[in-house]
Amino acid sequence: MYQVLTREFLSEQGCLEIKSFEMAKERYAAVILYGTKSAMKQFLLEALAHNENAAYVDFYYPVLKAEEQHRFLDALNAEEQSLVTSFEADGQNMYYQLDNNNLPFLAEVTATELLFSTFYFAKEKAVVWGNYGLKYPLFCESGEVLEQYIKMAERNNLLVEIEHEKD
């Protein structure tokens, strides 16, 4: 069972706070990552390992209306449906620990635009904002941290479009 976490918990863990895309572009070093679903999944797995599992994700399924939940579940296979039921619900909270078991699923539903997720990395502070036509904005706390993630992206065959760099 994946225990639901609050936004405050993510802040306490040191995750970057992003209230809007425009605010994030002004505040953080950023690029756009793009490539295949597989390359993005591999990148996220490497980022998870790099952050020593200090990573979180938002997953909106538990706060969707019943009809939206049914539509979402109908698009999944039985194994994926089972995984979805392991995400605990608690009011409007929708943040969870990211791990090697849930990351492939969350990366897939984000890449296919079934439901978008944002991936938060707390050790080397970064946020990967899920997907606009297989383009993923990446925000980092500094240019130095951004360079680490760019190298990871390139190792995983993702292309990098410079959006905005901030030190």
Secondary structure, 3 states (H helix, E strand, C coil): CECCECHHHHHHCCCCCCCCHHHHHHHCEEEEEECCHHHHHHHHHHHHHHCCCCEEEECCHHHCCHHHHHHHHHCCCHHHHHHHCCECCECCECEEECCCCCHHHHHHHHHCCCCCCEEEECCCCEEEECCCCCEEEEEECCHHHHHHHHHHHHHCCCEEEEEECCC
